[in-house]
């Protein structure tokens, strides 16, 4: 295919604010082991918003002005660099680019299959040019093949949001038929967890979120829903726990996946886990605070576990896409690149249901 000398990209022009700008960049040539991908679609993730607005105070440094955002890209291989033969990637293949743009494959986490926390990784849209652009470089060995029959716009949000919750659900210790609670069930991560956990893994899902998201969460496959707005801040934990105990027949949930960036959601979760229950940490609050109510007597008395789960590895990314092709339908809204700032404003205001996917083919 013909490769232009320049291409359009969306950059964060005022880090700390919701502000983007479309710019013209030189189209790079792939080096050894690299490929050039013509991006057709890119999901818009809440992590992009957090990076752009410098919400995550615990990061080693804020995002830089001029950073190309995005980390859920799907496109077509346009050019191969040298030494790509062993990767099995060919020109014309559809591939996906994830939150982790590249992993070394040699550090201890990588060798343990935890390349999502590779010690030498590059992060799309943060330390590496992201997928909000028409062309992007990627290591040939680390892109994810997109299965035939799965639309690119459906696959894009699964490359971060999907694989993140899939990995978390696998770590939860829950078995098919168990009740699993999803906190933030109507959000960009949560609604994917509802679908993959319920339709794909056979869990009985109870979703927790704002009441106006109940219909949406149940459409995604939740068997029950808890409207968190019905409970005061003082009595929230007790009231929510009582309701989940009622839904689960008095036993409690086998696992809770926290998909919201809420410290309150973490502290509440421990009160409605059953024995041998697992609290899986996924959503990351802006400030680094401890989980309240994680008392040793509670942890010991019910043999609870608290574990963290990052974005998943290469194998889990492929498993997520395969599962989505079989069972999950991901609600999404296609948007033109020119509307991305408005999308971020909607996201900040909590007005989005499902995911937004940018159509990079609409760049003009």
TORBA-388911 format. One line per 8 residues: number of its first residue (from 1); their letters; for each residue x negated, y negated, z of N, C-alpha, C, O. Coordinates in steps of 0.2 Angstrom, whole numbers, always signed. Atoms other than C-alpha are relative to their C-alpha. Layout:
TORBA-388911
NUM> a> X:Y:Z:X:Y:Z:X:Y:Z:X:Y:Z  ...
This chain:
TORBA-388911
1> xxxxxxxx> -4:+6:+0:+0:+0:+0:-4:-6:+0:-10:-6:+2  +3:+6:+0:-5:-18:-3:-1:-3:+7:+5:-4:+10  +1:+3:-7:-12:-26:+13:-2:-7:-1:-7:-9:-4  +1:+7:+1:-11:-45:+14:-6:-2:+4:-8:+1:+9  +5:+3:-3:-25:-56:+20:+2:-2:+7:-2:-2:+12  -3:+2:-7:-14:-63:+34:+6:+3:+1:+10:+5:-3  -6:-3:-2:+1:-58:+43:+3:-5:+6:-1:-8:+9  -4:+3:-6:+14:-65:+56:+0:+3:+6:+0:+10:+6
9> xxxxxxxx> +0:-3:-6:+13:-62:+74:+3:-5:+5:+3:-11:+4  -3:+4:-5:+22:-68:+90:-5:+0:+6:-8:+5:+8  +5:+1:-6:+10:-75:+104:+3:-4:+5:+8:-7:+5  -2:+3:-6:+13:-81:+121:-4:-7:+0:-10:-7:+2  +4:+7:+1:+8:-100:+119:+0:-4:+7:-4:-8:+7  +0:+4:-6:+12:-106:+137:+1:+5:+6:+6:+6:+9  +0:-5:-5:+8:-91:+149:+3:-4:+7:+0:-9:+9  -3:+3:-6:+18:-94:+165:+8:-2:-1:+12:-3:+3
17> xxxxxxxx> -7:+2:+2:+34:-99:+155:+2:+5:-5:-1:+9:-8  -3:-3:+6:+46:-91:+143:-1:-4:-6:+3:-8:-7  +2:+4:+6:+38:-98:+128:-4:+5:-5:-9:+7:-3  +3:-4:+5:+33:-89:+112:-1:-5:-7:+3:-10:-8  +1:+3:+6:+27:-95:+95:-2:+5:-6:-6:+9:-4  +2:-4:+5:+25:-87:+78:-6:-3:-4:-5:-9:-6  +6:+3:+3:+8:-89:+70:-2:+5:-5:+0:+10:-6  +3:-4:+6:-2:-83:+55:-7:+2:+3:-11:-2:+5
25> xxxxxxxx> +7:-3:-2:-17:-71:+59:-3:+3:-6:+0:+6:-10  +3:-4:+5:-30:-63:+49:+1:+7:+1:+1:+9:+6  -1:-7:-1:-26:-45:+45:-7:+3:+1:-11:+3:-3  +6:-3:-2:-40:-35:+53:-1:+7:-4:+4:+10:-7  +2:-7:+4:-49:-20:+44:-2:+5:+6:-5:+3:+11  +2:-5:-5:-50:-4:+54:-7:+2:+0:-10:+3:-5  +7:-2:-1:-67:+1:+61:+0:+8:+1:+5:+11:+0  +0:-7:-1:-73:+19:+64:+5:+3:+5:+5:+0:+11
33> xxxxxxxx> -5:-3:-5:-59:+30:+72:+6:-4:+1:+10:-2:+5  -6:+4:-1:-46:+16:+70:+4:+1:-6:+2:+2:-12  -5:+1:+5:-31:+14:+59:+3:-7:+0:+4:-10:+5  -4:+6:+0:-21:-1:+53:+7:+2:-1:+9:+6:-6  -7:-2:+1:-3:+1:+56:+5:-6:-2:+4:-12:+1  -5:+5:+2:+11:-9:+47:+6:+1:+5:+10:+5:+4  -5:-1:-4:+23:-12:+61:+7:-2:-3:+7:-7:-6  -7:+1:+2:+42:-11:+57:+4:-2:+5:+9:-6:+4
41> xxxxxxxx> -5:+1:-6:+50:-11:+74:-4:+0:+6:-9:+3:+7  +3:+0:-6:+45:-16:+91:+5:-1:+6:+9:-6:+5  -4:+1:-5:+54:-14:+107:-2:-6:+4:-8:-8:+4  +2:+6:-4:+55:-29:+119:+2:+3:+7:+7:+5:+9  -1:-3:-7:+52:-23:+137:-1:-5:+5:-4:-10:+4  +0:+5:-6:+54:-31:+154:-8:-1:+2:-9:-7:+5  +7:+1:-1:+35:-29:+156:-3:-5:-4:-7:-9:-2  +2:+6:+4:+32:-41:+142:+2:-6:+3:-2:-11:+3
49> xxxxxxxx> -2:+6:-3:+42:-54:+151:-4:-1:+6:-6:-7:+8  +4:+0:-6:+32:-50:+167:-7:-3:-2:-9:-7:+2  +7:+2:+2:+16:-52:+158:+0:-8:-2:-4:-12:+0  +0:+7:+3:+21:-68:+149:+1:-5:+5:-2:-11:+5  -2:+5:-6:+28:-77:+165:-5:+1:+6:-4:-3:+11  +5:-1:-6:+13:-71:+176:+4:+2:+6:+2:+0:+12  -4:-2:-5:+26:-63:+187:-4:+5:+5:-3:+5:+11  +4:-5:-3:+14:-49:+192:-6:-3:+3:-11:-3:+0
57> xxxxxxxx> +6:+3:-3:+3:-57:+205:-6:+4:+1:-11:+2:+3  +5:-5:-2:-7:-41:+208:-4:+1:-6:-9:+5:-5  +4:-2:+5:-14:-40:+191:-7:-4:+1:-8:-9:+4  +7:+3:-1:-33:-44:+190:-1:-7:-3:-5:-11:-1  +0:+7:+2:-30:-59:+179:+6:-1:-4:+9:+4:-7  -7:+2:+4:-15:-68:+170:-1:+1:-7:-7:+1:-10  +0:+0:+7:-11:-66:+152:-3:-6:-3:-2:-11:+0  +3:+5:+3:-21:-77:+141:+5:-4:-5:+8:+0:-9
65> xxxxxxxx> -4:+4:+5:-13:-91:+130:-3:+3:-7:-9:+4:-9  +1:-3:+6:-12:-84:+112:+0:+7:-1:-1:+10:-6  -1:-7:+0:-10:-66:+117:+6:+2:-4:+11:+0:-3  -5:-3:+3:+0:-56:+105:+4:+5:+4:+0:+10:+7  -4:-5:-5:+14:-47:+115:+2:+6:-3:+1:+7:-9  -4:-6:+3:+23:-31:+113:-4:+6:+1:-10:+7:+1  +3:-6:-1:+19:-13:+117:+4:+6:-1:+3:+12:+1  -5:-6:+2:+33:-2:+110:+1:+0:-8:+6:-1:-10
73> xxxxxxxx> +0:+1:+8:+28:-2:+91:+1:+6:-4:-2:+11:-2  +0:-5:+5:+33:+9:+77:-1:-2:-7:+1:-8:-8  +2:+2:+7:+26:+8:+60:-3:+5:-4:-3:+11:-3  +3:-5:+5:+17:+16:+45:-7:-1:-1:-9:-7:-1  +7:+1:+0:-1:+19:+44:-2:-3:-7:+0:+0:-12  +1:+4:+7:-7:+7:+30:-8:+1:-2:-9:+1:-8  +7:+0:+2:-26:+10:+31:-4:+4:+5:-2:+4:+11  +4:-4:-5:-39:+22:+39:-7:-3:+0:-10:-4:-5
81> xxxxxxxx> +7:+1:+0:-56:+18:+45:-4:+6:-1:-1:+11:-2  +4:-6:+1:-70:+30:+44:+1:+4:+6:+3:+2:+12  +0:-5:-5:-71:+45:+55:+7:+2:+3:+7:+3:+9  -7:-2:-2:-52:+48:+56:+2:+7:-2:+8:+8:+0  -2:-7:+3:-52:+65:+48:+3:+5:+5:+8:+8:+4  -2:-5:-5:-51:+75:+64:+7:-2:+4:+10:+2:+7  -6:+2:-3:-36:+65:+70:+7:+2:-3:+12:+3:+1  -6:-2:+3:-24:+72:+58:+5:-5:-3:+11:-4:-5
89> xxxxxxxx> -4:+5:+2:-17:+55:+54:-1:-2:-7:-7:-2:-9  +1:+2:+7:-14:+50:+36:+4:-6:-2:+9:-8:+1  -3:+6:+3:-9:+35:+26:+7:+2:-1:+9:+7:-5  -7:-2:+1:+10:+34:+26:+4:+3:+5:+10:+3:+6  -3:-3:-6:+13:+43:+42:+3:-6:+5:+1:-11:+5  -3:+4:-5:+25:+35:+55:-3:+2:+6:-3:+7:+8  +3:-1:-6:+17:+32:+71:+2:-5:+5:+5:-10:+3  -2:+5:-5:+20:+24:+88:-6:-2:+4:-11:+1:+5
97> xxxxxxxx> +6:+3:-5:+9:+12:+99:+4:-1:+6:+9:-4:+7  -3:+0:-6:+12:+13:+117:-3:-6:+5:-7:-10:+2  +3:+5:-5:+8:+2:+133:-7:+1:+0:-11:-4:+0  +8:-1:+0:-9:+10:+134:-2:+1:-7:+0:+5:-11  +2:+1:+7:-16:+5:+117:-6:+6:-1:-6:+8:-7  +5:-5:+1:-31:+17:+120:-2:+2:+7:-2:-1:+11  +3:-3:-6:-38:+29:+133:-7:+3:-2:-7:+6:-8  +7:-3:+2:-56:+35:+134:+0:+8:-1:-4:+10:-5
105> xxxxxxxx> +0:-7:+0:-52:+53:+137:-5:+4:+4:-5:+10:+4  +6:-3:-4:-67:+56:+148:+0:-2:+7:-4:+2:+11  +0:+2:-7:-63:+48:+165:+4:+5:+3:+7:+10:+0  -3:-5:-4:-56:+58:+179:+8:+0:-1:+11:+6:-2  -7:+0:+2:-38:+53:+176:+2:+3:-7:+7:+7:-7  -1:-2:+6:-39:+56:+158:-1:+8:-1:+3:+12:-4  +1:-8:+0:-46:+74:+161:+5:+3:+4:+6:+9:+3  -5:-3:-4:-32:+77:+173:+7:-1:-4:+12:+1:-1
113> xxxxxxxx> -6:+1:+3:-19:+72:+160:+4:-6:+2:+10:-7:+0  -4:+7:-3:-15:+55:+168:-3:-6:-4:-6:-10:-1  +3:+5:+4:-21:+45:+153:+3:-7:+1:+1:-12:-2  -4:+6:-1:-8:+32:+158:-4:-5:+5:-2:-11:+5  +4:+4:-5:-20:+26:+172:-8:+1:-2:-12:+1:+3  +7:+0:+2:-36:+28:+162:-4:-5:+3:-2:-11:+2  +4:+5:-3:-50:+19:+170:-3:-5:-5:-6:-10:-3  +3:+4:+6:-56:+12:+153:+5:-2:-5:+3:-2:-11
121> xxxxxxxx> -5:+1:+5:-40:+9:+145:+1:-7:-3:-2:-12:+0  -2:+7:+2:-34:-6:+134:+8:+0:+0:+11:+5:-1  -7:+1:-1:-16:-12:+137:+3:-4:-6:+1:-10:-7  -4:+4:+5:-5:-17:+122:+3:-6:+3:+7:-6:+7  -3:+6:-2:+0:-35:+124:-3:-3:+6:+0:-8:+8  +4:+3:-6:-12:-39:+138:-7:+0:-1:-10:-6:-1  +8:+0:+1:-30:-34:+135:-1:+2:-7:-7:+1:-10  +1:-2:+7:-27:-28:+117:+6:-4:-4:+12:-4:-1
129> xxxxxxxx> -5:+3:+4:-17:-37:+103:+6:+5:-1:+6:+11:-2  -6:-4:-1:+1:-31:+105:+4:+1:-7:+1:+0:-12  -4:-2:+6:+15:-25:+93:+5:-5:-2:+9:-3:-7  -4:+5:+3:+24:-41:+90:-3:-3:-6:-4:-9:-6  +4:+3:+6:+15:-43:+74:+1:+5:-6:+3:+11:-5  -1:-4:+6:+16:-36:+56:-5:+6:-1:-4:+11:-3  +6:-5:+0:-1:-27:+57:-4:+0:+6:-5:-5:+9  +4:-1:-7:-11:-20:+72:-4:+6:-1:-3:+11:-4
137> xxxxxxxx> +5:-6:+0:-26:-9:+74:+2:+4:+6:+4:+2:+11  -1:-5:-5:-25:+7:+84:-5:+5:-1:-7:+7:-6  +4:-5:+1:-36:+21:+88:+4:+6:-3:+9:+8:+0  -4:-5:+3:-31:+36:+77:+1:+6:+5:+7:+9:+4  -2:-6:-4:-32:+49:+91:+5:-2:+5:+8:+3:+8  -5:+2:-5:-20:+39:+102:+7:-2:-2:+11:-3:+3  -7:+1:+2:-5:+35:+92:+4:+6:+0:+2:+12:+1  -5:-5:-1:+11:+45:+94:+3:+1:-7:+6:-3:-9
145> xxxxxxxx> -4:-1:+6:+18:+54:+79:+8:-1:+1:+10:+1:+6  -7:+1:-1:+36:+49:+76:+4:+6:-4:+3:+7:-10  -3:-6:+4:+47:+65:+72:+5:-2:-5:+8:-7:-5  -5:+1:+5:+57:+66:+56:+7:+0:+3:+8:+4:+7  -7:+0:-2:+75:+62:+59:+2:-4:+6:+7:-5:+8  -1:+4:-5:+72:+50:+73:-1:-7:-3:-7:-9:-5  +1:+6:+3:+75:+32:+67:-5:-4:+4:-6:-4:+10  +5:+4:-3:+61:+20:+70:+2:-5:+6:-1:-6:+11
153> xxxxxxxx> -3:+5:-5:+72:+7:+79:+2:+4:+7:+2:+1:+12  -2:-4:-6:+78:+21:+91:-7:+2:+4:-7:+2:+10  +6:-3:-3:+60:+28:+94:-4:-6:+4:-7:-4:+9  +5:+5:-3:+52:+11:+98:+1:-1:+8:-4:-1:+11  +0:+1:-7:+59:+8:+116:-2:+6:+4:-3:+6:+10  +2:-6:-3:+55:+26:+120:-7:+1:+1:-9:+5:+6  +7:+0:+0:+37:+23:+118:-3:-3:+7:-9:-2:+8  +2:+2:-7:+36:+14:+135:+6:+2:+5:+5:+6:+9
161> xxxxxxxx> -5:-1:-4:+53:+14:+143:+2:+7:+1:+3:+10:+6  -2:-7:+0:+57:+31:+138:-5:+5:+3:-3:+9:+7  +5:-4:-3:+41:+40:+142:-1:-1:+7:-3:+3:+11  +1:+1:-7:+40:+31:+158:+5:+3:+5:+3:+6:+10  -5:-3:-4:+56:+37:+165:+0:+8:-1:+1:+11:+4  +0:-7:+1:+54:+54:+157:-6:+3:+5:-5:+8:+8  +5:-2:-5:+37:+56:+167:+2:+0:+7:+0:+4:+11  -2:+1:-7:+45:+50:+183:+5:+6:+1:+5:+8:+7
169> xxxxxxxx> -4:-5:-1:+59:+62:+181:-3:+7:+1:-1:+11:+5  +4:-7:+0:+47:+77:+178:-4:+0:+7:-4:+6:+10  +3:+0:-6:+38:+72:+194:+4:+0:+6:+2:+1:+12  -5:+1:-6:+54:+71:+205:+1:+6:+4:+4:+6:+9  -1:-6:-3:+54:+89:+210:+7:+2:-1:+9:+8:+2  -7:-2:+1:+73:+90:+205:+0:+5:-5:-4:+6:-9  -1:-6:+4:+80:+105:+197:+7:-2:-4:+11:-6:-1  -6:+1:+4:+94:+106:+184:+6:+1:+5:+6:+6:+9
177> xxxxxxxx> -6:-1:-5:+111:+104:+194:-1:-5:+6:+4:-5:+9  +1:+4:-6:+103:+93:+207:+3:-7:-1:+3:-10:-7  -1:+7:+0:+109:+75:+211:-6:-4:+0:-10:-3:+4  +6:+5:+1:+97:+62:+205:+3:-7:+0:+7:-9:-4  -2:+7:+0:+100:+43:+209:-5:-4:-4:-11:-3:-3  +4:+5:+4:+94:+30:+197:+2:-7:+3:+7:-9:+1  -1:+7:-2:+92:+13:+205:-2:-5:-6:-8:-4:-8  +1:+5:+6:+93:-1:+192:+3:+4:-6:-1:+3:-12
185> xxxxxxxx> -2:-4:+5:+103:+11:+181:+2:-3:-6:+2:+0:-12  -2:+4:+6:+109:-2:+169:-5:-4:-3:-4:-7:-8  +6:+3:+3:+92:-9:+165:-3:+3:-5:-1:+9:-7  +4:-3:+6:+80:-6:+151:-3:+6:+2:-3:+11:-3  +2:-6:-2:+72:+8:+161:+5:+5:+2:+6:+11:+0  -5:-4:-4:+87:+14:+171:+4:+4:-5:+6:+10:-4  -5:-3:+5:+99:+17:+156:-4:+6:-4:+0:+11:-6  +4:-5:+3:+85:+28:+148:+0:+6:+5:+0:+12:+3
193> xxxxxxxx> +0:-5:-5:+83:+38:+164:+6:+4:+1:+6:+10:+2  -6:-3:+0:+101:+41:+165:+1:+5:-6:+4:+11:-5  -1:-4:+6:+102:+48:+147:-5:+6:+0:-3:+12:-1  +5:-5:+0:+86:+58:+148:+1:+5:+6:+0:+11:+5  -1:-5:-6:+89:+65:+166:+6:+4:-1:+6:+10:+1  -6:-4:+0:+107:+69:+163:+1:+4:-6:+3:+10:-5  -2:-3:+6:+109:+74:+145:-6:+5:-2:-5:+10:-5  +6:-4:+2:+91:+81:+143:-2:+5:+5:-4:+11:+3
201> xxxxxxxx> +3:-5:-5:+86:+89:+160:+6:+3:+4:+4:+7:+8  -5:-4:-4:+103:+94:+167:+1:-3:+7:+4:+1:+11  -1:+2:-6:+103:+83:+182:+7:-4:+1:+10:-6:-4  -6:+3:-1:+119:+76:+190:-2:-7:+2:-5:-8:+7  +3:+7:-1:+116:+57:+189:+5:-4:+4:+11:-5:+2  -3:+5:-3:+122:+44:+201:-4:-7:-1:-10:-7:+1  +3:+6:+2:+118:+26:+195:+2:-5:+5:+7:-6:+7  -1:+6:-4:+116:+11:+206:-2:-6:-4:-7:-7:-7
209> xxxxxxxx> +2:+7:+3:+117:-7:+199:+6:-4:+2:+10:-3:+6  -5:+5:-1:+128:-22:+198:+7:+3:-3:+6:+7:-8  -7:-3:+2:+147:-18:+196:+1:-1:-7:+5:+3:-10  -2:+1:+7:+148:-26:+179:-4:+5:-5:-2:+4:-11  +4:-5:+5:+136:-12:+172:+3:+7:+1:+0:+11:-2  -2:-6:-1:+147:+2:+178:+2:+4:-6:+0:+10:-7  -2:-3:+6:+155:+6:+161:-6:+2:-4:-6:+8:-7  +5:-1:+4:+139:+5:+152:-4:+6:+3:-6:+11:-1
217> xxxxxxxx> +4:-6:-3:+130:+17:+165:+3:+6:-1:+0:+11:-3  -4:-7:+1:+144:+30:+164:+0:+2:-8:+0:+8:-9  +1:-2:+7:+143:+29:+145:-6:+3:-2:-7:+7:-6  +6:-3:+1:+125:+33:+146:-1:+7:+3:-5:+11:+2  +0:-7:-2:+130:+49:+155:+0:+1:+8:+0:+6:+10  +0:-1:-7:+130:+45:+174:+7:+3:+2:+12:+1:-1  -6:-3:-2:+143:+56:+183:+3:-5:+6:+9:-4:+6  -3:+4:-5:+145:+43:+197:-4:-7:+0:-9:-7:-3
225> xxxxxxxx> +3:+6:+0:+141:+25:+200:+1:-4:+7:+7:-3:+10  -1:+4:-7:+138:+14:+216:-2:-7:-2:-7:-9:-5  +0:+7:+1:+141:-5:+214:-4:-3:+6:-1:-3:+12  +4:+2:-6:+127:-12:+225:+2:-7:+3:+1:-9:+8  -3:+6:-2:+136:-29:+226:+5:+0:+5:+7:-5:+8  -5:-1:-6:+149:-22:+238:-3:+1:+7:+1:+1:+11  +3:-1:-6:+136:-20:+251:-4:-6:+2:-8:-9:-2  +4:+6:-2:+129:-35:+261:-7:+2:+1:-9:+8:+1
233> xxxxxxxx> +7:-1:-1:+111:-38:+263:-2:+4:+7:-7:+8:+7  +1:-3:-7:+112:-33:+282:+2:+7:+0:-2:+12:+3  -2:-7:-1:+122:-17:+280:-1:+4:-7:+2:+9:-8  +0:-3:+7:+117:-13:+262:-3:+7:+0:+0:+12:-3  +3:-7:+0:+106:+2:+266:+5:+5:+3:+6:+11:+0  -5:-5:-3:+119:+10:+277:+6:+1:-4:+8:+7:-5  -6:-1:+4:+134:+7:+266:-2:+4:-7:+2:+8:-9  +2:-4:+6:+125:+13:+250:-2:+7:+2:+0:+12:-2
241> xxxxxxxx> +2:-7:-2:+118:+28:+259:+7:+4:+1:+7:+10:-1  -7:-4:-1:+136:+33:+265:+3:+1:-6:+6:+7:-7  -4:-1:+6:+143:+31:+248:-4:+6:-4:+0:+10:-7  +4:-5:+4:+129:+42:+240:+1:+7:+4:+2:+12:+0  -2:-6:-4:+132:+55:+254:+7:+2:-2:+8:+8:-3  -7:-2:+2:+150:+55:+250:+0:+3:-7:+3:+8:-8  +0:-2:+7:+147:+57:+231:-4:+7:+0:-1:+11:-4  +4:-6:+0:+134:+71:+234:+3:+6:+5:-1:+11:+6
249> xxxxxxxx> -2:-5:-4:+145:+81:+246:-3:+0:+7:-3:+5:+10  +3:+1:-6:+136:+75:+261:-8:+2:+1:-11:+1:+6  +7:-2:+0:+119:+82:+256:-5:-6:-1:-11:-6:+2  +4:+5:+2:+111:+67:+248:-3:+2:-7:-2:+7:-9  +3:-1:+7:+101:+65:+232:-7:+4:+1:-11:+3:+5  +6:-4:+0:+87:+77:+228:-6:-5:-2:-12:-3:+0  +5:+5:+2:+77:+62:+220:+3:-6:-1:+9:-7:-3  -2:+7:+2:+78:+44:+218:-5:-3:-5:-11:-3:-3
257> xxxxxxxx> +5:+3:+5:+70:+35:+203:+1:-7:+0:+7:-10:-2  -1:+7:-1:+68:+17:+207:-3:-4:-7:-9:-4:-8  +1:+3:+6:+69:+8:+190:+0:-8:+0:-1:-11:-5  -1:+7:-1:+72:-10:+197:-6:-2:+3:-10:+1:+7  +5:+3:-3:+59:-22:+203:+2:-3:+6:+1:-9:+8  -3:+2:-6:+67:-23:+220:-3:+3:+6:-2:+10:+6  +2:-3:-6:+59:-20:+237:+6:+3:+4:+5:+8:+7  -6:-3:-3:+76:-18:+244:+2:+7:-2:+4:+11:+2
265> xxxxxxxx> -2:-6:+3:+80:-4:+232:-5:+6:+3:-2:+11:+4  +5:-5:-3:+64:+5:+239:+2:+2:+7:+2:+8:+9  -2:-1:-7:+69:+3:+257:+6:+4:+1:+7:+8:+6  -7:-4:+0:+87:+9:+254:-1:+7:-2:+3:+11:+1  +0:-6:+3:+82:+24:+245:-1:+6:+5:+1:+11:+4  +2:-5:-5:+74:+34:+259:+6:+2:+4:+6:+8:+7  -6:-2:-5:+91:+34:+269:+5:+4:-4:+9:+7:+0  -5:-5:+3:+100:+44:+256:-3:+5:-4:+0:+8:-8
273> xxxxxxxx> +3:-6:+2:+88:+57:+251:+1:+6:+4:+2:+5:+10  -1:-6:-4:+91:+75:+256:-7:+2:+2:-12:-1:+1  +6:-3:-2:+78:+86:+264:-4:+2:-7:-1:+4:-12  +4:-1:+5:+63:+89:+253:+1:-5:-6:-1:-4:-12  -2:+5:+5:+69:+73:+243:-7:-4:-2:-11:-4:+2  +6:+4:+3:+57:+63:+232:+2:-7:-2:+7:-8:-6  +0:+7:+2:+56:+44:+230:-5:-1:-5:-11:-1:-3  +5:+1:+6:+48:+40:+213:+0:-7:-1:+5:-10:-3
281> xxxxxxxx> +1:+7:+1:+41:+23:+212:-2:-2:-8:-7:+1:-10  +1:+2:+7:+43:+16:+194:+0:-8:-1:-5:-11:-3  -1:+7:+0:+49:-2:+195:-5:-4:+4:-6:-2:+10  +5:+3:-4:+36:-14:+201:+2:-7:+2:+2:-12:-3  -2:+7:-2:+41:-30:+211:-6:-5:-1:-12:-2:-2  +6:+5:+2:+31:-46:+207:-5:-1:+6:-11:-1:+4  +4:+1:-6:+24:-47:+225:-2:+7:+3:+3:+11:+3  +2:-6:-3:+14:-33:+233:+2:+1:+7:-1:-2:+11
289> xxxxxxxx> -2:-1:-7:+24:-28:+248:+1:+7:+2:+2:+11:-3  -1:-7:-2:+25:-12:+258:+8:+3:+0:+12:-2:+0  -7:-3:+0:+41:+0:+257:+2:+0:+7:-1:+3:+12  -3:+0:-6:+51:-4:+272:+4:+7:+2:+6:+10:-3  -4:-6:-3:+59:+10:+283:-4:+7:-2:-1:+12:-1  +4:-6:+1:+45:+23:+278:-3:+2:+6:-9:+3:+7  +2:-2:-7:+44:+29:+296:-2:+7:+0:+1:+12:-4  +2:-6:+0:+34:+44:+299:+5:+6:+3:+5:+11:+0
297> xxxxxxxx> -5:-5:-2:+48:+53:+309:+5:+2:-5:+7:+7:-5  -4:-1:+6:+59:+51:+294:-3:+4:-5:+0:+9:-8  +4:-3:+5:+46:+57:+282:-1:+8:+2:+0:+12:-2  +1:-7:-2:+42:+72:+293:+6:+4:+1:+7:+10:-1  -7:-3:-2:+60:+76:+299:+3:+3:-6:+7:+8:-6  -3:-3:+6:+66:+78:+281:-5:+2:-5:-3:+4:-11  +5:-2:+5:+50:+82:+272:+0:-3:-6:+0:-1:-12  +0:+4:+5:+51:+68:+261:-6:-2:-4:-12:-1:-1
305> xxxxxxxx> +6:+2:+4:+39:+63:+247:+1:-7:-3:+6:-8:-6  +0:+6:+4:+35:+46:+240:-6:+0:-5:-12:+1:-3  +6:+0:+5:+25:+46:+224:+1:-5:-5:+6:-8:-7  +0:+5:+6:+20:+34:+210:+0:+3:-6:-3:+9:-7  +0:-3:+7:+23:+37:+192:-1:-6:-5:+2:-11:-5  +1:+5:+5:+15:+27:+178:+3:+1:-7:+9:+4:-7  -4:+0:+7:+19:+27:+159:+0:+7:-3:+2:+7:-9  +0:-6:+4:+16:+45:+155:-6:+1:-4:-10:-4:-6
313> xxxxxxxx> +6:-1:+5:+3:+53:+144:+2:+2:-7:+8:+1:-9  -2:-1:+7:+2:+58:+126:+5:+5:-1:+9:+5:-5  -4:-5:+1:+10:+74:+128:+7:-1:+2:+12:+0:-2  -7:+2:-3:+25:+67:+138:+3:-5:-5:+9:-5:-6  -3:+4:+5:+27:+54:+124:+3:+4:-5:+9:+2:-8  -2:-4:+5:+29:+67:+111:+6:+4:+3:+11:+5:-1  -6:-4:-3:+41:+77:+123:+6:-5:+0:+12:-3:-1  -5:+5:-1:+51:+61:+126:+4:-1:-7:+10:-1:-7
321> xxxxxxxx> -3:+1:+7:+54:+58:+107:+4:+6:-2:+9:+6:-5  -3:-6:+2:+58:+76:+104:+7:+1:+4:+12:+3:+1  -6:-1:-4:+71:+76:+118:+5:-5:-2:+11:-4:-3  -5:+5:+2:+79:+60:+112:+3:+2:-7:+9:+0:-8  -3:-2:+6:+81:+67:+95:+5:+5:+1:+10:+6:-3  -5:-6:-1:+91:+82:+102:+6:-3:+4:+12:-1:+2  -5:+2:-5:+101:+73:+116:+2:-7:+1:+8:-8:+3  -1:+7:-2:+99:+55:+119:+2:-5:-6:-1:-5:-11
329> xxxxxxxx> -1:+6:+4:+107:+40:+110:-2:-6:+4:+2:-7:+9  +3:+6:-3:+98:+24:+115:+4:-6:-2:+3:-8:-8  -3:+6:+2:+109:+9:+115:-5:-6:-1:-9:-7:+3  +5:+5:+1:+99:-5:+107:+3:-5:-5:+9:-4:-8  -2:+5:+4:+101:-21:+98:-5:-3:-4:-11:-5:-2  +6:+2:+4:+91:-26:+83:+0:-8:-1:+6:-11:-1  +1:+7:+0:+85:-44:+83:-6:-2:-5:-10:+2:-6  +5:+3:+4:+75:-55:+71:-6:-2:+4:-4:-4:+10
337> xxxxxxxx> +5:+3:-4:+58:-60:+77:+1:-7:+2:-2:-9:+7  -1:+7:-2:+63:-78:+77:+4:-1:+6:+4:-6:+9  -4:+0:-6:+75:-74:+91:-3:+2:+6:+0:+3:+11  +3:-3:-6:+63:-67:+103:+0:-4:+7:+1:-1:+12  +0:+4:-6:+62:-82:+115:+7:+1:+3:+8:+1:+9  -7:-1:-3:+81:-81:+117:+1:+7:+3:+5:+7:+8  -1:-7:-3:+80:-62:+120:-3:+0:+7:-1:+2:+12  +4:+1:-6:+67:-66:+134:+5:-4:+5:+5:-2:+11
345> xxxxxxxx> -4:+4:-5:+79:-79:+142:+6:+4:+2:+8:+4:+8  -6:-5:-2:+94:-66:+141:-3:+5:+5:+1:+7:+10  +3:-5:-5:+82:-53:+150:-1:-3:+6:+1:+0:+11  +1:+3:-6:+77:-65:+163:+7:-2:+4:+7:-1:+10  -6:+1:-3:+95:-69:+166:+4:+6:+2:+10:+5:+4  -3:-6:-2:+100:-51:+168:+6:+1:-5:+11:+5:-3  -6:-1:+4:+112:-52:+153:-1:+6:-5:+4:+7:-9  +1:-5:+5:+105:-38:+143:+3:+7:+2:+2:+8:+8
353> xxxxxxxx> -1:-7:-1:+112:-20:+142:-3:+4:-5:-2:+3:-11  +3:-4:+5:+102:-7:+134:-7:-4:-2:-9:-8:+2  +7:+2:+2:+86:-12:+124:+1:-5:-6:+6:-4:-10  +1:+4:+6:+82:-25:+111:-6:+2:-4:-11:+3:-1  +5:-2:+5:+72:-20:+96:-1:-6:-5:+3:-7:-9  +2:+5:+5:+63:-33:+85:-1:+4:-7:-4:+9:-7  +1:-2:+7:+64:-30:+66:-6:-4:-3:-4:-9:-5  +5:+3:+3:+47:-34:+60:+0:-1:-7:-4:-5:-10
361> xxxx> -1:+1:+8:+52:-32:+42:+4:-6:-1:+4:-8:-7  -3:+6:+2:+62:-48:+44:-4:-6:+1:-2:-12:+0  +5:+6:+0:+47:-59:+46:+0:-3:-6:-1:+0:-12  +0:+4:+6:+48:-73:+34:-4:-6:+1:-5:-10:-4
